[in-house]
Amino acid sequence: MLIIPNTNIKLIKSPLKLDNYNQITFTNATAQYNYFNSLPKLEVSGATYQRKDDVIRFPTHTELNDGYPTFENLLEYNYCMYQNDSYSNKWFYAFITDIKYQNDGVSYITIETDCFQSWQFNLEYKNSFIEREHVS
């Protein structure tokens, strides 16, 4: 069976931190996608299947203005979202934990899944006591 590389990857400059002390909630997946898609980002489409908590092989170049970012450009991004379009239309969200220069054509970006953003619309909240909460 031939599987056409059809994964979309977006590196994002996000206010979220890996410590998960603060998260952003959304009313639905469309609002979530629109928010993250509106942040500064680098995009690549047609990538091979992206595995959970694995390495993204992101195209880079050493020359400026050739259409690809440099390794130094990648260091500005701390978050990503990816969609394995051949299998599902679900977007997965992940923190960038490490970026390594491999060669002039590719850099390795290590990711760790942001479980809350990836699955917040599948959560079932049980009755609980809330002692304090944030108000507007």
Secondary structure by P-SEA (a helix, b strand, c coil): ccccbbbbbbbbbccccccccbbbbbccaaaaaaaaaaccccccccccccccccccbbbbbcccccccccaaaaaacccccccccccccbbbbbbbcccccccccbbbbbbbbcccccccccccccbbbbcccccc
